[in-house]
Amino acid sequence: MHRPSLFSSLHLGRYELAHRVVMAPLTRMRADAGNVPNALAPEYYGQRASSGGLIIAEATQVTPHGQGYPSTPGIHSDEQVRGWKKVTDAVHAKGGLIFLQLWHVGRASHASFQPNGVLPVAPSAIAITDQMSLTPEWTQVPYETPRALELDEIPEIVENYRQAARNAMAAGFDGVELHGANGYLLEQFLHDRSNKRTDIYGGSIENRARLLLDVTKAVVEIWGSDRVGVRLSPFGTYNDVGDSDPIGLYSHVLSRLNELDIAYVSLIEARPGAGMEIDAPQAVDQLRPFWPKTLILAGGFTRQSAEETIRSGRADAVAFGRQFIANPDLPLRLKLGAPLNSHDRSTFYGGGAAGYVDYPELEAAHAAE
C-alpha cells in the first residue's frame, strides 16, 4: 500500500497542494499605522511562498476591538485590504496559496488598544492572571477584568467575522482560517474555565461551542465550505484557558465541523514552552476519529517527526513556525535534507527587516559558506 510522504500532493478543499509543508500563522507585530501590513510584508511572504505550497498568514483582527498586541494587522479597513492585496499578489506570483487567519483576542487585550479606551470583551468577566498584557507602547501591564458580552452583542461579533471574510476575499486570499485556539475569543467561549455564562452561549458543551460554529457558518456563507479552515488547541492553557473535559468538548466541535464540511482543521499539539505545559496526551490520538477529513498538525515538528506523522496517517500536513521564520525556502531545504538556518528569537516580534526578510535562502547560505 502506498503511503503519502511530506512531499506528496494533497487535496485540501478545492485546492491541490504540491506538498504538505504548511507555513503556520506567525504573529510578527510589524504592521504600520492603521494596522496595515507594512511595506516589507509582501517580500516576507513572497520569500516563503512555493509553487503549490500553502501559507496561513498571521493572525489578523476582524475588528478594532479584536486587537490585543502592538502592530498586529487588521482586515477591517479599506487600507488594510489594499495592504494585504500586495501580499497575496506576491505569493501568487510564486505559484503559492495563502489563507488569512481571522482573529479576535477577546479578553487578551487592554483598554489602551480599544476604541475610546473601553474594557476588552469576553464571554465572562474573568481576567487573565497567569501572564501580563502589552500596551501599544510595548509596556507590560496586568490584564484587566474584561466586560462580559451581552447576549444581544454576540450577533455583532459574528458579523465582524463575516465582513472580515468578505474583506479577505477582496484582498485576494485563497481562503480563511478561524483562530479558535491559544486562549483567544472563540476558545474563551469554548472552555469552561473562561466561560461561566448561563445563556445559550454557556453551560453545556453544545452551548459553549455555539459561537465558534456560528462564526464558521457565517464565514462559509462568504467563502464556501471548501475554502475555510479552523485552528484549535484542545489541550492548550495559553492565556489562562482550559477545559474540564477537553475530549468531550473537542469531539463535539470536530463532529459539528465535519457536518459543515470545511476544508481542514489545524490542531496545535501540546509541547513544553508553548503555554501547554501540562501532562496531556497528544490530541490527535484521541480526536482523529471525529475528524476524518484533512488534518494539519502543528507543534514543534522536525523533518523526521513530520515525515513519520504523514506516513502514519496521523495527519495530512504539518505546519511549521519557527523553521519558516528562519528558512524562507523551508520546503526545498526539507526535501533536500539541507541544513536549516537557526532562528533569532529576539527578532520575532516588532522591528524591521532584521530577522524578517534577511534570512538567507539555500544558494546564498552555501555561497556564504
C-alpha positions in Angstrom: 0.0 0.0 0.0 1.4 3.4 -1.0 1.8 5.8 1.9 2.0 9.5 1.4 5.1 11.5 2.3 5.7 15.1 3.3 6.2 15.8 -0.4 3.2 14.0 -1.8 0.4 16.1 -3.3 -2.6 16.8 -1.1 -6.3 17.6 -1.8 -7.3 20.4 0.6 -10.8 21.7 0.0 -11.0 22.9 -3.6 -7.2 23.1 -3.9 -4.4 20.6 -4.8 -1.3 21.2 -2.8 2.1 20.2 -4.3 3.5 19.3 -0.9 2.4 19.1 2.8 4.8 21.6 4.4 2.5 24.4 5.5 3.6 27.8 6.9 1.8 28.3 10.2 0.3 31.6 11.1 3.0 33.6 12.8 2.5 36.9 14.7 5.3 39.2 13.9 4.0 42.6 15.1 5.3 44.7 12.3 2.2 46.4 10.9 2.3 50.1 10.1 0.0 52.8 11.4 -3.7 51.8 10.9 -2.7 48.2 11.4 -1.8 47.9 7.7 0.7 45.3 6.6 4.0 47.1 6.2 6.0 47.6 3.0 8.2 44.5 3.8 5.3 42.1 4.2 4.9 41.2 0.5 8.6 40.4 0.4 8.4 38.4 3.6 5.5 36.3 2.5 6.7 36.1 -1.1 10.1 34.7 0.1 8.2 31.9 1.9 5.9 31.0 -1.0 6.4 27.9 -3.1 4.6 26.5 -6.1 1.6 24.6 -4.8 2.5 25.4 -1.2 0.1 26.7 1.5 0.8 29.7 3.7 -1.5 30.6 6.6 -1.0 34.4 7.1 -0.6 35.8 10.6 -3.5 36.3 12.9 -5.4 39.4 11.8 -8.0 41.1 13.8 -11.5 41.3 12.4 -12.4 44.5 14.3 -10.5 47.2 16.1 -12.0 45.7 19.3 -10.2 42.4 18.5 -6.6 43.8 18.8 -4.5 42.8 21.8 -0.9 43.3 20.8 1.1 46.2 19.3 1.4 46.5 15.5 -0.7 43.5 14.5 -2.6 43.8 11.2 -6.3 44.1 10.7 -8.7 43.2 7.9 -11.5 45.7 8.7 -10.5 48.8 6.7 -10.0 49.5 3.0 -6.4 50.5 3.6 -5.7 47.1 5.3 -7.3 45.3 2.3 -5.1 47.2 -0.1 -2.0 46.3 2.0 -2.9 42.6 2.1 -3.5 42.6 -1.6 0.2 43.3 -2.2 1.0 40.3 0.0 -1.4 37.9 -1.9 -0.1 39.1 -5.2 3.5 38.3 -4.1 2.5 34.8 -3.0 0.5 34.1 -6.2 3.5 35.3 -8.3 5.4 32.4 -6.8 2.6 29.9 -7.5 1.6 29.7 -3.9 -1.7 29.7 -2.0 -2.4 31.9 1.0 -5.2 31.8 3.6 -5.8 34.6 6.2 -6.3 33.7 9.8 -9.2 35.7 11.3 -8.7 36.7 14.9 -10.4 38.4 17.8 -8.4 38.3 21.0 -11.3 38.9 23.4 -10.1 39.4 26.9 -6.4 39.0 25.8 -6.4 42.8 25.2 -6.1 46.0 27.2 -8.1 49.2 27.2 -5.2 51.0 25.6 -6.0 49.1 22.4 -9.7 49.5 22.5 -11.6 52.3 20.7 -12.4 55.0 23.3 -10.5 53.2 25.9 -13.3 50.8 26.8 -12.7 47.4 28.5 -12.0 44.4 26.3 -14.9 41.9 25.9 -15.1 38.2 26.9 -17.6 35.5 27.5 -17.4 36.2 31.2 -15.8 38.9 33.4 -12.8 36.9 34.3 -9.3 38.3 33.9 -6.2 36.5 32.6 -4.0 36.1 35.7 -1.0 33.9 34.5 0.7 36.5 32.4 1.0 40.2 31.5 -0.5 42.3 28.8 1.3 44.6 26.4 0.2 48.2 25.7 0.6 49.8 22.2 3.9 51.3 23.6 5.1 47.8 24.4 4.8 48.3 28.1 3.9 45.3 30.3 0.8 45.8 32.4 -1.5 43.4 34.2 -4.6 42.2 32.3 -7.8 43.9 33.2 -11.0 42.2 34.1 -12.9 42.2 30.8 -16.6 43.1 30.3 -18.8 40.1 29.6 -20.6 40.4 26.3 -24.3 40.9 26.5 -26.4 38.3 24.6 -27.6 40.9 22.1 -24.0 41.9 21.3 -22.9 38.5 20.1 -24.5 38.8 16.6 -22.3 41.8 16.0 -19.2 39.6 16.8 -20.4 37.1 14.2 -21.0 39.9 11.7 -17.4 41.2 12.3 -16.1 37.8 11.1 -18.5 37.7 8.2 -17.3 41.2 7.0 -13.7 40.2 7.6 -14.2 37.2 5.4 -15.6 39.5 2.6 -12.6 41.7 3.0 -10.2 38.8 2.9 -11.7 37.8 -0.4 -11.3 41.4 -1.7 -7.7 41.2 -0.7 -7.1 38.2 -2.9 -6.7 35.5 -0.4 -7.4 31.9 -1.4 -9.3 31.1 1.8 -9.6 31.9 5.5 -8.8 30.1 8.8 -10.6 30.9 12.0 -8.4 31.3 15.0 -10.2 29.1 17.6 -7.0 28.4 19.6 -4.5 29.9 22.1 -6.9 31.3 24.5 -8.5 34.0 22.2 -12.1 34.9 22.0 -13.5 31.8 20.2 -11.6 29.5 22.6 -12.6 31.6 25.6 -16.2 30.7 24.8 -15.3 27.0 24.3 -13.5 26.4 27.6 -15.4 26.2 30.9 -12.5 27.9 32.8 -13.2 31.1 30.9 -16.9 30.8 30.1 -19.3 30.9 33.0 -22.3 32.2 31.1 -25.8 30.9 31.8 -27.4 31.8 28.5 -27.3 29.9 25.2 -23.6 30.5 24.8 -22.6 29.0 28.2 -23.0 25.9 30.3 -23.2 22.8 28.2 -20.6 21.8 25.6 -23.2 22.4 22.9 -23.7 26.0 24.1 -20.1 26.8 24.6 -19.3 25.6 21.1 -22.1 27.7 19.6 -20.1 30.9 18.9 -17.3 29.0 17.0 -19.9 27.2 15.0 -22.0 30.4 14.3 -18.9 32.2 13.1 -17.8 29.2 11.0 -21.2 29.1 9.3 -21.1 32.9 8.7 -17.7 32.6 7.0 -18.8 29.6 5.0 -21.6 31.7 3.6 -19.0 34.0 2.1 -16.3 31.5 1.0 -18.0 28.2 0.7 -17.0 25.3 3.0 -14.1 24.2 0.8 -12.1 27.4 1.4 -12.5 27.6 5.2 -10.3 26.1 7.9 -10.4 26.2 11.7 -7.4 26.1 14.1 -7.9 24.5 17.6 -5.6 23.8 20.6 -7.5 21.1 22.6 -5.0 20.9 25.5 -3.9 24.5 25.4 -3.6 26.5 28.5 -2.2 29.7 27.0 -4.0 32.9 28.1 -5.3 31.2 31.2 -7.8 28.9 29.5 -8.6 25.2 29.9 -11.5 22.8 30.0 -12.6 20.1 32.4 -13.5 17.7 29.6 -11.4 18.5 26.6 -12.0 15.3 24.7 -15.8 15.6 25.2 -15.7 19.2 24.1 -13.5 18.8 21.1 -15.1 15.6 19.9 -18.3 17.5 19.7 -16.7 20.5 18.0 -15.0 18.3 15.4 -18.1 16.3 14.7 -20.0 19.5 14.1 -17.3 21.0 11.9 -17.3 17.7 10.0 -21.0 18.3 9.3 -20.2 21.7 7.9 -17.6 20.0 5.5 -14.9 22.6 5.9 -11.6 22.3 4.1 -9.4 21.4 7.0 -8.8 21.5 10.7 -5.5 22.5 12.2 -4.6 21.1 15.6 -1.9 22.6 17.8 -0.3 19.8 19.9 0.8 20.2 23.4 4.5 20.9 23.8 6.7 22.4 26.6 7.2 26.2 26.3 4.1 26.9 24.3 1.6 27.6 27.1 0.7 23.9 27.1 3.0 22.6 29.9 0.6 20.0 31.2 0.8 16.3 31.3 -1.5 15.9 28.3 -1.8 13.2 25.6 -1.4 14.1 22.0 -4.8 15.5 20.9 -4.8 13.7 17.6 -4.6 10.3 19.1 -8.0 10.7 20.8 -9.6 13.1 18.4 -8.7 11.9 14.9 -11.7 9.6 14.7 -14.0 12.6 15.0 -12.3 14.4 12.1 -11.8 12.1 9.0 -11.1 15.0 6.7 -7.9 16.9 6.0 -5.9 17.5 9.2 -2.9 19.8 9.7 -0.9 19.3 12.9 1.4 21.9 14.5 3.7 21.7 17.5 7.5 21.7 17.3 7.9 19.2 14.4 11.2 18.3 12.8 11.6 16.9 9.3 11.7 13.4 10.7 8.8 13.7 13.0 6.7 15.4 10.3 7.5 12.7 7.8 6.6 10.0 10.3 3.3 11.8 11.1 2.3 11.9 7.5 3.3 8.4 6.7 1.5 7.0 9.7 -1.7 8.8 8.7 -2.0 10.8 12.0 -2.1 13.9 9.9 -2.3 15.0 6.3 0.0 18.0 6.5 2.3 19.7 9.1 2.5 23.4 9.9 5.9 24.8 10.7 6.5 28.0 12.5 10.0 29.0 13.8 11.6 27.0 11.0 9.7 29.0 8.4 10.8 32.3 10.1 14.4 31.4 9.7 14.2 29.5 6.4 12.3 31.2 3.7 12.9 28.2 1.4 11.9 25.7 4.1 10.1 23.2 1.8 13.1 22.9 -0.5 15.5 22.5 2.4 13.4 19.8 3.9 13.0 18.0 0.6 16.8 18.0 0.1 17.7 17.3 3.7 19.7 20.5 3.7 20.8 22.3 6.9 18.5 24.8 8.4 19.2 28.4 9.4 18.9 29.0 13.2 16.2 31.4 14.3 16.9 34.6 16.3 14.1 34.8 18.9 15.0 38.4 19.7 13.7 39.5 16.3 10.4 37.5 16.3 8.2 40.5 17.4 8.5 44.0 16.2 11.3 45.7 14.4 12.1 46.0 10.7 14.0 43.9 8.1 16.3 42.2 10.6 15.0 38.7 11.4 12.2 39.3 8.9 13.4 39.3 5.3 17.1 38.9 5.7 17.4 35.1 6.4 19.4 33.6 3.6 18.0 31.1 1.1 19.9 27.9 0.4 22.0 29.2 -2.5 23.0 32.3 -0.6 23.8 30.2 2.5 26.0 27.9 0.5 27.8 30.9 -1.1 28.5 32.4 2.3 30.0 29.1 3.5 
